[in-house]
Amino acid sequence: MPSHRYRLALVATTVLVVAAVAPPAQAAGAGFAAEAGPALTVDLTAATHPISPQVYGMNFAGEDLARELRLPVRRWGGNATTRYDYRLDTTNRASDWYFENIPGDDPGPGAPPDGSETDRFADQDRRTGTDSLITVPLIGWAPKDRARACGFSVAKYGPQQSTDPWAPDCGNGVRPDGTYVTGNDPHDTSAEIGPEYVTGWIAHLRDRYGDAAHGGVRFYNLDNEPDIWHATHRDVHPAGASYDEMRDRTYAIASAVKAADPGAATLGPVGWGWSSLTLSGSDQQRCAIEGCWGNPPDRAAHGGVPFGEWYLRQMRAYEQEHGVRVLDYYDNHWYPQGRGVVDDDPGDAATQALRLRQTRSLWDRTYTDESWIGEPVYLIPRMKDMAARNYPGTKVALTEYDFGALGSLNGALAQADMLGILGREGADLATLWDPPAATDPGAYAFRMYLNYDGQGGRFGDTSVASVSADQSRLALYGATRGADGALTLMVVNKTGADLTSPVTVTGRAPGGAAQVYRYGGADLTRIVRGADLPVRPAAGGVSTISATFPANSVTELVVPDTVPPRAPGTPSASRPGPRTVTLTWAPAGDNVAVTGYELARTGPDGTVGSTTTATSVTVTGLAPGHRYTFRVRARDAAGNRGPWSAPATVTTPRGTAPARSS
């Protein structure tokens, strides 16, 4: 949302390689010889972990783009959702727009809640097969009626620095001398609500869509950035939210969500950024005025425990006392604080280079954040560690993030890098704020992961060990794809030069070819299918791919699984009858996974084939007193077939005598 750009002042086996921004003279890469790039290594024998499909989500994505990408999750969030009344279909736009109540569009026949904004949001998600993430309020206030109203009336509270050009009685709550209007009446716009409001809303959603376990709304955000309510919603909550207030409000609302739909997942505390990890809203407000950052008073009153750690412990305590988990995801927003990074304008060469460097704040323990933060952030590992220590089993989410400039190639490179990091670092859910238009370069960053070939081709779902010798030049992300066993490698070139690098893959020796899909400055309107690259096997189960990655580009290498399964064990027969026999064999091994077996029998009626997914099968329709030979071979997800097993022979008995097998 726009206000995020000013928060600094307000708060005081797919491999992806991303290339950095080039100086203008080299941006196209034409006329320059390729440079030697860093070595890229992939180890399929090392530990792996699943990539959550929910990391590829967005806030408010349009229907056509969501359908094309088969978008996994879409969030209804932002400042306006903190004060929304589904019964009136009316939001308060908070500090984003003069603290005004604004009714939604005419819902059509009947009256809200049917046809309200959130109904239409969930309707779209049902059409595109996307999970819905809906924000529910903790703040305790919602619009009082379905009519326009403003929190700081000029007629009531006097002249103000700025007013709505279309509703001049609605001010921004700041007097001409720069001081805030205080003591205003929250009832000018809002009425009190509590857990019963959330219970009623979820009951309405369940009636329309079913519960979370049966196609209904799957996720609920526990408000939006409550640690800066004192700024964004100061007309109704002028005091910063304290440790205790956040605990108590979360208990009340999260337990109401779980009672209304036990299968739904909750995400909190939905903080705005870096300060949210360690400080309550009360401390952020007070220390911005008093400079008490070294010893924040609210933290001191809670044993000196940073807010995020304390919050997670309180959620664990609730489960221990009540037997109900009221927090499923530890959720925090992330907007890089480097000057100009989150702007829509890509900025000058220095800003573009900074944008690409600041993705390191998500993972790199050695990277000192180049902003007022001034220390290593390593956000995803930090959040995962906090959750593991304080409330084991809690997942990690970033329901808002934005590295800016999605209308530019530079922004697309940062976004592609971001998506690779989310999968590699094991985040569980993420939704981009302010999604790109379908024609924006930023949309192509998502396509590289979710639809690189226009036919639904997706990056792999199991992250594999992938290392670039210089991540600042070529970023590498690797994953295997369960559907067909393909290895997918994403490479982001973050430099202004074409880079030629070897990709060494351990654990997949047969040759073949790597398919090449690329997005870059040569054509910003599509992903280009390049010429296949040879995969050259070497000794010791190692293969290599040599590739040139153009300046400022994202390249995906898709290496089909060409490794056949090994032979299964020789089938053994268990006391066959005159017309049937049950065969069992030891499973075949495979570099990815066996998906089924083919059984061939040879006998008096010729050769007959059949298939099964099990390692045992009962064969029927045999003739008494005849000799049969059985062999079995394995098949994997890519369609590779392994060698036949050793044969097993079975002679069916003529009557009741047991058959002979060998």
C-alpha positions, 0 to 999 in steps of 0.5 A: 500500500502507498503508505509503506514507502513512508514508514521510516519517517512514520515509525522513526529441483529448479535452479533460478539464476538472477542477473543484476542491472547493467550500466546503460551502455551494456544493458542489452549485452550486445557487442560485448564478449561474455565474461567467466561467471561463478561456478554453479553447483547442485547436489541432488544427494544432499538434504532436501525440503519441500517448497510450500506452494503458498510462497507464490501468493499475491494480494488482490491479484486480478482474475486473469493473471490468477487463473493463468498462474494457478495462483495458490493463495490471494490475500485481502489485506491492507490498512482499509481491512482493519476497519471493515464491516461485512454487514455494511460492506463499508471500510474506513481507509485510515491514514491512507485516505483521510480516515474516511468511511467509504461504502463498497460498490452496490452489491446488487439485489438484496443487501450486504453481506451477500455480494459484499467486497469479501464475497466477491473476493472469495468468489473470484478465488473459487473460480481460479482455484486459489486459497483465500486469505481474509483479514479479520479485525482485532482493533475493536472498531468498524464503520458505524453505518453504510455512509461516508463519514470522516474521522477528523471533520474540519467543521468539528475539529478545525482547520487541517493541513490537508483535506480530501479534494472531493470531500473538503470537510474530511481532514488528515488530522494534522493542524496547520501548525503540524500538531495532531488533532487529539481527543476526537470522538471515534464514534464519528465513523465507527462503532464497537465490535468484538469476537461475536462480529468475527463469529458472525462473519465466518458463519456467513462465509461458511454458509456460502463457501463451506468450511476451510476443510471443504473449499471455504476460506482457508486462512485468516490474518489477525488484523493488519499491522496493529503495531502502527495502529497509533499512526494508521488508525489514530482516530480510533486507536491513538495509543500504541498497542501494548504487549498485553493488549496484543495478547488479549485481543489475539486470544479473543479474536483467534479463539473466535476464528477457531471456534467458528472454523476449526480447520482454518489457519490463523496468521499473526501478529502481522507486524509492519516490518523490522521494528515489529519483531522486537517492539510493541506498538506502545514502545515504537510510539513512545521511543520515537518521541522519547528516544528510549530505544535502548530500554523500551519501557513496555519491553522492560515491563515484560522481562526484557523479552523482545515482543515477537518472542514474548508473543509466541510464548503467549500463544503457546501458553494458550494452547497449553492451557486450553488445548487449542492452537490459536496461532498457526503462522508467525506473520511479519511484513517486509518492505526493504528500507533502503532509500528508493527501493520500494518505489514504483520508479526503478530509480538510478543505477545505484538504486537499482543495484541496491534493490538487488542487494537488499534481497540479501536481508531475507537470508544472509547472516553476513549482510548488514542491511543498508538502511537505518536498520544497520545490522544483519536481518536474515529475516526468514531464518530469524523468524523460523528460529524464533518460532522454533524456540518459542512455539514449535510447530508454528509456520512462518509467513510474509503476507506483505512484501515489496521490492518495488519497480515491478514495471521494470526489468530491475524489479522483475529480477528482484522479484525472481530472486525473492521467489527463489529465496522464499523456497530455498529458505523454507518460508511457508506462505508469502503474498506480494503486496500491490501485484503487477499488471499481467503485462508488467515485467514483475508478472513474468518473474511469477511466470518463470516459477508458475507457468514458464512455458505457457502450458502450466510448467512450474518450478520444482516442489522440492528444494535441492542444495544449490550454490553459486560461488558468487550469489551477488552476480548469479543467484541460483535456486534448484528444485526437483518436480514431483510430477515428472522428476524433472530438475529445474534450475533458476538462474538470475544474472544480477550483472550488466554482463553476459556470464558463462558458467558451468553448472555441475550436478551431482547425483544425475549422471545420464546425459540428455538435454536441458530445456532453456526458458529465459526472460530478459531485456531482449524481449520484455513481452514474453518468456523466450524458449532457447536452444537446448543445452547438452547435459554431459555426464562424467564419472561419479554420478556427476553431470555438467551443463555449460550456459551463458546467462545474458546480462539482466536476465532470469534463466530457467533450465529444465532437465528432464529425468532420463534416469530409468529405475533399477530392476525390481526383485524377481517375482515370487508366487504364493500357492497359486491356484488353477486359475489365479496366482498372487505375485510379490516382488521387492521394489525397484529403486529410482533416482526420484521415485517409482510410480508404477510397475508393468507386469508381463506374463508369457504362457499358452495365450501368448504374452499379456501385459498389465500395470499396477502401482503396488509391489504385489498383484493377483493375476486371474484368468489363467488356465489349469495345468499350464506353465507361465513366465512372469517378469516385472519392470518399474516406471517413473514419473517421467515415463522412464522404464527400467530393465525387466526383473529376472523371470519367475515361472509358475505352473498352475495345478490341474485340480487342487494340488498346489502349483510349482514355481521357479 
